Amino acid sequence: MIPNQWYPLLEAHRVKRKPIGVRRLGERLVLWRGADGAMVCMTDRCPHRGVALSRGRVRDGTLECGYHGFRFRPDGACVLMPCEGPDARIPAGIRATPRTVREAYGLIWLYWGEPCERLPEIPWFPEFGERRRGTCSTSFDWPQNYSRTLETNFDIHHTPWLHGSIVPTGARVDPFEVETKDDQIRCRGVLRREGRTRGMPFRIEFRAPSVTLIELTPKLRLISADCPIDDQNTWRFARYYSDYLPGFDRVISWLGIWLELRIVQSRQDLPMVATQEPRLPDQHRDPLVHADAGIAAYLKLRRRLLAG
């Protein structure tokens, strides 16, 4: 995983009154809201006896462990040990581990890296910002390493073979331009039939470490935000944006999400990528071709960011 970056954890609206436990970045995390409604994230482990804090509850702006009732403030400090009484001296080791999170674009983001005075910006696309009109979102777990998962976002030329029943187009990628700048990648090209000059234009833009914009048409775009669960599984968030028909755009986005879940992902992509070997990105040296230039740019960027 690329350090010192923001990773999406979960849709913000899912965290309400009860704490929620998730597994992300190979760790157990608990999400909850403090007395002021601000998002709180901690390592999902009570420092007293090691049970999951997510099995407790929020009380008076603190997270109460469901095992022995110890209470923790958002900064991790323990403020009550019921078994020892209200005036007991709390040992220094009885302290939960808070994590740095932010709410933005309808998601909860965790900063995974070394503490610093000035954190980087959360990766997103300014043209969409906090927009909600004409959108529909979903999320799901994907049984593949997150880096291998991201490679598929650049793999546009599998479309006629896996998704030809939905997107009838040719297999030739021409023209195709790929540009890398800082921690961003931009791809533009046309997917067309051999012998024809016209086809399906597409645009792919990437913001490290794991947010991708895919322009299916000039009026229908998809943003994918991915986070590793562990080295074999990925949490995927998908949001469609439609600008076709005012008043009906949300329905169009909903149809896009329905197709994505019911057909594109579950019946087409998943059965194929489940056979992909090797499973881990650093173990493969696939011989890439020109149409894989987006994948090559991503792998190069990933190696650079991992090297620091």
N, C-alpha and C positions, 0 to 999 in steps of 0.2 A: 504494500500500500504506500502511496506517495505521502510523505509526512508534511506537516505544516500546511494543511489544506482543510477546507470545509467539506463535510460529507453529509448528504441528506439522510435523516434517520426515519422519519415518519411524517404523515400528514398532521399538521398542527391541530386540526379540529377533532382528532381522535383522543386528545388528552384533555379531559374535563375534570371531574372531581376525584376520580380514582387514579392511583398510580398505575402506570403501564410498563411492563417489562418487555424489552426487546433484546435480541442478540444482533449486534452490529460490530464490524471490525474485529471479529473474534472475541468480543467481550459481552458480558451481560450488563445491560444498562437499565436504569429505571427513570422514567419521565413522569413529572408531576408538576402541579402549579402551586406557587406560594400564595400567601394571603392576598397579595396584590395582583394575582392572576398571571404573574410572570412565569415563564417556563423554567423548570429546574431539571437538571440531569445529574445523576450520580451513578457510580459503579453500583450495580445491583447486588450488593453484599453488605449485610449488617456487620460492622466491625466487632460486635460483641461475640456472636456465635456463628457468623458466616452464612446465615440464611438469606434468601432473597428479600430485599426491602419492598419489592413490588407486590409482595403478598400481604403488605400492611395497608395502612390507610392514611389519608391526609387529615390532620386534626390541628386546628388553631394555627394554621400556617406552618406546621411542621410535618415531617413524615414519620409516622409511628410504626415501628417494627411490629409485625403481627405475631412474633414469637415471645418476646418479653416486654413489649411496650416501650422500649427505649425510643426517645423522640429526637429528631435531627432537624436543625434549621437548614435553609437552602445553602448556607455556606459549609455545611457538613458538621458543624458543632453539635454535640449532644447536649440537650438542655434538661433531660429528665431520665432517671433510671428508677422506675417505680419500685423495684425490689430493694433499693437502698434508701428510699425516702427522698422527699423534696430538697433536703438540705445537704445531701451527700456530695462529697467532692468527686468530680467526674475525672477519671484518669485520662491523660493526654491521648492514649491510644484508642479510646472510644470516640472515634471521629469518622464519619462517612467521607467518601471521596467525591467531591463535586467535580463536574465536567463543564467545560465552556460550551454553551449552546446559544443559538439565536433563532428567532422566528422570522421567516421571510418567504414570500411567494407561496404561502400556504403550507410550507414545510418547516420542520424542525431540523436545524443544521448543527452538527457537532464539529468543533475545531479539534482535529487530531494532530497533535504535534507539541513542540516545546512552547512553553509560555513566552509571550513577547508583549512589548508595550503597544505595538501597532499591528493588529491582526489584518490579514488580507481581506479583500472584499469577497462576499459570498458570490460564487460564480452563477451568473444568470445572463439573460439577454435583455438589454435595455428597451428594445422595441416592444417587449411584453410587460415588463415591470410587474406590478401587482394586479394586472388585468384579470377579471373574472368573466366578463361578457363573452358569450359564445364558447365557453370552455366546458370540458368534462374530464374528470381524472379518475385514475384507478391505480392500484399497486398490487404487486404479487411477488412471490419468491421464485427465483429462477435457479435451477440446479446446475450452475456453472460458475467457474471462477469469474470474478468481476472484470478482470482485464480481458479475458476471452469473450465475456459478454459484451464489453464495449467495442471489441473488434467487429462484432456483427453489425453495429450501427453504421459502420463505414462500408459494409459489404453490400453495396447496392446491386451488384450484378447477379446476385442469387434470386432477384425478384421474379424474373420470368419462369424460373424453374420451380420455386417453392410457392410463389404467390400469383402465378399466371392466371388462375381462375378468378382472382379478384382484380389484379392489375395487369391487363393484357398488354404486354410491351415486348420489345426485342431485348436481346442479350448484349448487344454491342455498346460499350461505354466509350463514346466519342462525340464531342471532345470531352476532356476531363482535366480540370486544373485543381491543384492542391497547394495551399499556402499555409505555412506555419509562422506565427508571430507570437513571441513570448510564450504564454501557456495556452494559446488558442490555435485551432486548426480550422481552415475554411476550405470546403470542397464544392466545386460547381461543375456540372456536366450534363450530358444528355444520354439517356438510355434509349437506344433505337434499334430498329430491325436492320439487319445487314442489307446494304444496297439502297437504303433510304437516308435522306438528309434530315428529316424531322423525326422527333420522337418525344420522350417524356423528360423534360428538364427537371433537374433536382438540385437541391442545395443542402449541404450538411455543414453544421458549425459545431465546434466542440470547445468547451471550457473545462480545463483541468480542475479537479481530478476526474469528474465523471458526469458532466451534464452535456447533453447533445440535443441540438435542434435539427430536425429533419423536415425540410419543406417538400411535401408531397405534391402540392400544387401551389401557385401563388396565393391561394385563399384557404389552404388547409395545411396547418403545420402541427408537428408533434414535438414536444419536449420530453426527453427521457432523462431522469435523474437516478443514478444507480449508486448503491452502497454495498460493499462486501458484508455478508453475514459472517462468513468464515472463508477459508481458502477454496471451498468447493461450492459455495452458494452465494447468491446475490439478491438483495432486495431491489426491486425495480419499481419506479414511479413513472407513470405516463400521463401526460395531459395533452389533449387535442385542443387546437384553436381553430375555429371556423369563422370566415368572413364572407360567406356566400350570400345568406339571406337574413336580413335583420328580422329578429323575432323567431327564426327557425335555426339559428346557428348552434344553439345548445343541443338541439335534437340531432343535428349533423355530427357534432362532436361526440354525442352519446353513441351514435351509430358507429363512428370510428373506433371508439373504445370497445364496443360490443364485438366488432369484427376482430379487433386486436386480441381480445381475450379468448373468444370462442373459436376462432379459426386461425388467424395468423400465428399467434404464439403457441396455443395448445396443440393444434392439429398439424401445423406445418413446420414452424421453427424448432420447437422442442424435440420432436422425434429425431430431427436431423442433428442438431447440435449436441444432443445427449450421446452421440456416437463419436464426437470429436476427441481426438487424442493428439498429443498429450493434454491432460487436463489443466496443467499449470502453465502460465505464459512464459516463464523463464526456461522451460524445458523444450520449447519448440523453436525450430528454425525453418519454418515453412518456406519453400521457394515461391516468393510472391511475384505476380505479374503486374503490368502497368495499371490494370483496373483495380489492383489492390493498393494503389498509391496512398489512399486515405488510411488504410491499416498500417502501412509502412510508416507514415508520418506519426500516427499515434504511438506505435511501438518505440520510435526514436524519441519522441517527446517524453514518454514514460521513463525511458532509460535515463534521459537527461535530468528529469526531476528527481528520480530516485538517487542519482549521484550527488544531488545538491548543487 
